[in-house]
Amino acid sequence: MNIIKQGDSLGLLDEVENGTVQTIYFDPPFNTQRVYRLNPDNEIGFSDIWKSHQSYIDFIEPLVIKCKNKLALGGSFFFHICAEQMLIPQMVCDRHFKRVQPIFWKKSRSKNNVKTKLGAAVDVIFWCSNAKKPKFNMVYQELDSYYAEHSYKNEDERGNYALGHIVYTATQKTSNEDRLYAFTHDGITYKPEAGWRLSKEKLDELVADNRIHFPKKEGANPYKKIYKHESKGKPCMDLWDDVHSIAQGNERRLYPTEKPEKLIERIIEMSSDEGDIVLDPVAGSGTTGVVAKNMNRDFILFDINPDAIKIAKERIFT
């Protein structure tokens, strides 16, 4: 199922079966009261001018409601907005989703051309779901240079390793009785008061594979060995400062507000699996479709702008 259609998304969404879409990326106009063009000599673009905040709400909220109904049981909805205009989208998302987590995308390194205000370097992506545990695949960011240089100081026959916590701190004390066990190694018994982060069975496996660091200091807790040569990077946080906008990257811009492929790739990777359906109801130049196709997901793209749909089809099908 790979669909690209031009028209009003509110009507086209009725053609999508409820409960079938795993990931929805929603990147509507931002309510900035501007007209966007690819360049001054090119008419490709759109108007982002609204009579009032209420008229903007009247535009986005019906789309959010219909998108919500299309989500699969563990599906995720991502609402992309600039930080300056984040209040209305957050209020709308809070009305329709039980779980709303903001992701902060630092899209640019600096704004040297700004003279009369603070430079706008951050967008917000609200990750929304009505599932208690939406589908989630861990994604990683590169280790910062200081951490990479200073954290892998320990060494064994496998290589250099850093230390990972396997016990809870006092403020995180677990209520799971199965994690309040005692563990004995080389005659020393460890029973952290706040509990273990992993099961007794998992700890036994790691010890047997020599992947637990037992400290020499009396009273100290064991740690998991995190080997430098096995590291995928650091688990992704809610601040994405390692993906830059097209203006500061090497992709060719085909549409005024086009987002970089790496950004969409991260969203799709973390929230879906191969064969899942990805929907973008305000698809612009089709970046979501390009990335979904490359990642072996099915995609559905809608946009009211015929120029945008033409660009999307050329990018994806030629």
PyMOL commands that set and color helices and strands:
alter all, ss='L'
color gray80, all
select helices_A, chain A and resi 9-15+53-70+83-85+87-96+145-150+170-172+177-179+200-208+228-230+246-248+261-271+287-294+306-317
alter helices_A, ss='H'
color red, helices_A
select strands_A, chain A and resi 2-6+21-26+34-39+42-48+71-82+99-106+122-129+140-141+154-156+159-165+183-185+188-190+212-213+223-227+234-235+239-240+277-280+298-303
alter strands_A, ss='S'
color yellow, strands_A
deselect
rebuild
show_as cartoon
